[in-house]
Amino acid sequence: MKKILFLATISAIFCLNPFNPLAAQRGTTAPNVSFDDWFVDATLRVDYLRIGCKKHDTCLLKQFSLQSEKWAGSVTQLLDPIDNGEYRILVKDATSGRELYSRCYNTLFEEYRNTIASRERDSVATFEEVMLTPYPKKPVDICLQKRGAGNVFVTSSVFHFDPASLRFGLKNDIPEPLRLHYSGDVHTKIDVVIVAEGYGRKDEKKMNDDFKKFTSYLLGQEPFKGRASDFNVWGVGFLAAESGVTDPNANRYVMSAVGSSYNTFNMDRYLMTTKLFRLHNLLRNVPYDHIIIMANCDTYGGGAIYNYYAFSAVQEMSQWILPHELGHSIGGLADEYVEDDSNYNQRYIGIEPLEPNITTLKDFDSKWKHLVAEGTPIPTQPATGLDRRECGPVGAYEGAGYLAHGCYRPCTQCMMRNYADFCPVCMKRMNEVFDLYTR
């Protein structure tokens, strides 16, 4: 499964100067960028390591490579209008400094830095990260940014890329992906790839059956169901020597396709992988905007990170786990449930969260206040007598973002809380993200 990558002549400039922010304020409207003027219809892949602890981190460039001879994303909406995520990639013309492409995202490192190990021991860890951009025609500066004071993006690292230094041509032995659901041109569709993880050599039939199941789970609930014609769904499967995935709690260790494991950050059901380079190596023939990892294991588990990937075990709760995790990975939505012993239950105290579906009421006007019916008390008392899937009226209900007090959600029930339907606030954000790829 090791692939040939063509290395570029590269230079990395680490810009840690806070007086050179290269930042975008919240709500800024960026001018349109002509795709054909600046990009080739192909995908540049940027591999780097993020190294850090609670207080500090830096990025070390590993390599540039050609990921695909097709660009899967929009060719009309190149600058990200959605202000979410703790990080952003910004591609700028190296000569003029013009901003050409951007996307916000979160990272597994961001979750690590909120763990007990990072907070209390200030321990340093290294994480693989991969970013994809349209393939530039001219030299560009690729800026890796993170939030600074006032939630403004500040550039922390700059990688210079000259397309003349990279051999343009893709060579690999990855098989063609399966077309699980095809609606049309990848430039105007949301392309989701399902990666089969933990399937052994005797599991080919089960893998193909599970692809069909997960496609139906993806497109079976709103807002996905009503916009099924906006999606392409691809399947990529590799059969390993043995079935299943690593589960330290069960003393089980497996050499699976993308190296996934339960008990990430000592949370039993948190099923994730740190092998980002390996994961993206398996996707070289696939046009993809978003990744689902379908893990062949029957223990409840999953996880997701905004514009990173979504994980779900294949088990009886998968049809609910998957849309919940896609709320994170595609929509950038926060968890709305309470978990007193969570590693992350301190992250929202004293601030207004970036995520659109939770609030500390410090800046409720910027959230869903306009969707609350006149006369509704804030905070709002939970509705009673609801069906399991019913959300109830929009208000501000205490208990969200892992916190029992001081953090509020839009409805009594929601997919992001207890596997009910997506509430109106979450539905609105999901459709805004869908539009980013289709309009």
N, C-alpha and C positions, 0 to 999 in steps of 0.2 A: 504493500500500500504506500510505499515511499515513492514520491513523484519527483520528476526533474523540474527544477525551478531555474529560470534564467535571472542571474543577478544583475543589478544595475550598478553603475558608478554612482555612489550616493555620498551625500554629506549630511550630517545631522547637526543642527545648531540648537543648543539647549538655552532657551530664553527664559530665565527665571526673574527677569527684571519687572517688578510690578508697575513701573512707570511706562511700560510698553504693552498696553493691554490688548490691542487689536481686538477689542471687545464689541459686542452688540448689546445695546440696552433692550430690555424687554419691550416687546410691541413694535420694534422698528420694522418698517416695510422696506424690503430690499428691491432694487430694480431687477427687471427680467434679464436673464442671460441667454444668449443664443447658443444652443447646444452645438450646432454645426460649426460655429465660429471658433469654438474653444476645445471641442472634444471629438474623439473618434468613437464610433459605436462599439466599444469594448470596455472591459473592466480591469482597472488597476487594483492590485491587492497590496496593502501595506501591512507587513508583519513587524511587530515590535513587542518589547517586554516592558511592562509597567512594574517598577520596583519601588516599594515604599512601606510605610507604616501609617499609624493614625495621623501623624502630623505632617509628614512629607512624602512626596513621591516624584519620580522622574521616569522618563521613557527612553528606552534604548532601541534604536532602529536595528532590525535584523536584516530585512531585505524587501525590495520591491519585486513583484512578479506580475505576469499577465494571468489573471484569474479566468477570464473567459473572452472569447472573441465576439461577445455580445454584451451590451449593457442592459440590465434588467429593469432599471429604474425609469422614472419619468424623464423625458427630454425637454419638458416645459417648466417644471417646478424644481429647480436645481438648488435654490437657497431655502433652507428649512424655515417655514413660518411658525412652527409649533415650538413654543418655549417650554421645554421639559427636559429632564435629564441633567445629570451633574457634569456631563462632558459634551464636547462638540468637536467634530473635525471640520476644518475650514480650508478649502483649496483656493489659493490666490495666484494670480498671474505673477510670475517672478519679476517681471519688468515693471509693470504699472501698479501692482498691488491690488488690482481689481479682484473683488470676491466673486468666485465662479461657482462654487458648490459647497454646501454645508449640510450636516446632519447631526442632531443631538442624540445622545445615547447614555446608557449607564454601563457599569462594568461589575464583574465579580469582585474586583479589587475594592470597589466602593462598599460592597457588602462586608468584605473582610475587615476593612478599617473600622467598622462598627462592631466587630466581635469583641468578646472579652479579652482574647489573646492580644489583639491589636491595642485596645484601650489601656489595659493594665500593664502589659509588659513592653509596650512600644516595640514589638517585634517586627522585623522586616520580612516581607514575603515578595515573591516574584510571580507575576501572572502573564501568560501569553494573551495578546490581544491582536485582532485582525480588523482592519477597516477597508471597505471597498469604496472606490470612487469611479466616476466615468474616466476613461483614459484620455489624458490631456494631449493636445497637439503641440503645445509649447512648454518650455520649462515652467514649473510651478513650485510654490512653497506650500507644503502641507502642514498646517498648523494644528496641533493638538491642544485643545483648550479645556479649562475647568473653571468652575464657578469661583469667583472671588467675592470681595465685599459687595453687598447689595445685590448678590446673585448675578453680577455681571461676569461674562465669560472673559477669562484672561489667558493669553497664550503661554503655555509652559514649555513646549518643545516645537521646533520647526524642522521638518525634513525637506531638503531640496531634491526635486526629481526632474531629470532631463529625459524626455522620452527618446531622444536620440541614443541614449546609453543602454536602452533595453531592447534586446532582440525581440521583434514583434512576430510571434508565432508560437502556437501552443502545441506541446507534445506530451501526451500522456496515454495511459491505457485504462482510464476510467470508463466503464460502460455508459451507454446513453441512459438517461433517467427515464423512468416510467411516466407516462402522461396519465395522471389519475383524474384530473378534471381540467379541461382546456377550454378557455373562453376567447383567446385571441392574442393579439400583439402584446409582447411582454412590456413594451413601453407604456401601454395604457391599462395594464392589469396589475393586480397585486399578486406577485409570484411567491408562493410558499412552497418550500421543499420539506418533505418529511424524510428524515434519515432513520433508517432501521438500525437499532442498536441492541446488541445482545442476542442475536439470532445465530444459532449454530448451523452446521452443515445439513442437519436433518430438519431444519425449520423453514425451508423455503415456502412451502404451502401456507404455513401459519403466517409468515411474513407478508405474503401477498394478500391474505385475508385481512390481516391487521392494517395494511395500507388502505384497504377499502373502508374498514371501520373508522379509521382516523379521519379519512376524507369526509365521511358522513358526519362525524362528530364536529369537524371544523365548520362545515357548511349547514349543519342542522339546526342552529340556533341564531336568533337575531343578535346583532345586526348582520352577521355573516350570511344567514339564509336569504334575506331579502336582497343581498348584493352578490349572490353566487356568480352572476355573470361578470362580475368585476375581478374574479379570482382565476388564476391558474394554479393547479396543485401538482407538484412533481414528487416522485418517489425515488429514493436512492437506497439500495440495500446491498450489504456485504455480509456474507456468511462466514462466521468465525469458527474456530476449532471447537468451541464449547458455547453453550447457551447461558443466558443470564448476564447480570452485571455485578460489579463489586458491591458487597454489603458488609462493611466491617462489623456491624452489629451481629451478623450471623456468621462471622468468621469466614466469609466467602470472598475470594479474590479471583477475578476473571479478566483475561486479556480480550476485552471487547473492542469493537471497531473504533469508538471514539473515547474510550477510557473513562466512562462515567462511573459514578459511585454515589451511594447513599451516604448519609451522615456528613455531608459537607458542612464545614464549620461546626461540627459536633451537634447538628440538628438531625435527628433520626430520619425524618421523611424528606429531607432536602436532597434531591437527586440531581446532580450537576456534573459537568466535566470542566477540567482546567486545560484540556488538550485542544486549544483553539486552532493551532496550526494543523494538526491532524484532521480535525473536523473539516476545515475549509479545503484541505487537500482532496477530500472525498467529493467535493462539489464542483470540480473544475469544468464539467460539461453542463452544468445546470444554471439557467437564469433564475436568480433568487433574490428576493427582497427580505424574506423572513424565513427562519429555520425552526422547524419542530423536530425534536429528537424523541422518537417513539421507542421506549425501552421495554424489551421483552422480559418483564418481571411482574409478578403478581402482588408484590408488596406495595401498599399505598405510598405514593411519592411523586414528586415533581418539583418544578421550580422554573423561574423565568426572569429575564432581565431585559429592560427596554432596548430595542434595536440591537439585540445580542443573540439570544435564542430562547426557545421555550422547551421544557422537558415534561414528559408525562409517562408514567408507567402504564403498561397495558394490563388493566385490571377492571374490576366491575365499576369503579368510579371514574373511569377515563373520560366518559362523555361529559362529565362535569369538571374534572380536573383541567382538561385541555382548554375549554373556552376561558376559564379563570386565568390560566397561565398566559393565554394570548392577550388577555386584558392587560397584563404586565408588558409582554414583549412587543406587542404591536401598539397598544394604546398608551403605554406609559402610566397606567393606572396604579394606584396604591392599594394595598390590602386594607379592608375596612373592618376586619375583626379585631378582637382584643386578645392579647397573648402576654400575660404578665412576665413570663420568663424569657421573652424574645430577646435576642441579641440587639434588636433594633429599636426597642421601645423607648429609647431616649432621643431618637434622632429628630423628632418634630417639636420637642419642647421649646417654647419661646420664639418660634418662627412661624411664618406662613409657608406651608409646604408647597413645592413646585407642582406636585401631582394635582390634577384638576378635580379629583373626586373626594378629597379630604380637606379640612380647614381647621385652623385653630381659632378662627374668627378674628384674627388680627388684621386680615384684609379680605373679609367676606365679599366685599363689593367686586373683587376680581374673580370670584369663583361663580357659584350658581345662584346668588341672591336674586337675580332677575327671573329665575325660574320658580321662585317661591310665591305661592298665592298670597295676595294681600290679606293681612290680618293673622297670618301664621306666626305663632310665637317662636322666637329664636333665643335659646335652644328650644327644640321641639320634642314633645313626648312621643315615644314609639307607638305606632299604630298596633291595634290588637285584632285578632280574628282573621289575619291574612292567610291565604293559601300559601303553600310552600314556595311557589314560584312568583307570587305577587310582591311587588316592591312597596306599595303604599304611597302616600302623598309625599311630595318633595318638601323638605324642611332642613333642619340641621340637628342631627341626632347624635348625642354624645356616645363615644365609644368607637374608635377607628384608629388606623395606623398603629395597631398593637396597644394603644393606650385606652384605658377605661375612662379616663377623665382628661378634659382639655383638648380633645381632638374629636371632630365631628364628621359625619357622613351624610350624604344627601337623602337617603331613604331608610326605612326600617330594615328592609331586606334588599340584597343585590347579589349578583354573581361574584362580586369582589368581597362579599362577606360570608354568604352561606349557600352559594350555588343556586340562588334564585335567578330570575331574569336580570339582565343588565338594566340598571335604573336609567332614567332619562339623562342624567348628567354623564354617566359612563357611555351611554349610547351615542350621545352627541360627540364626545371626544373620539370614539372609535370611527364614526363616520367622517370626522374631520381628517383623521389619518388616512382613511381609505381614499378620500378625495385627493390627498397629496400624490398618490400614485396614478390616479385615473383621470384627472382633469387638467 
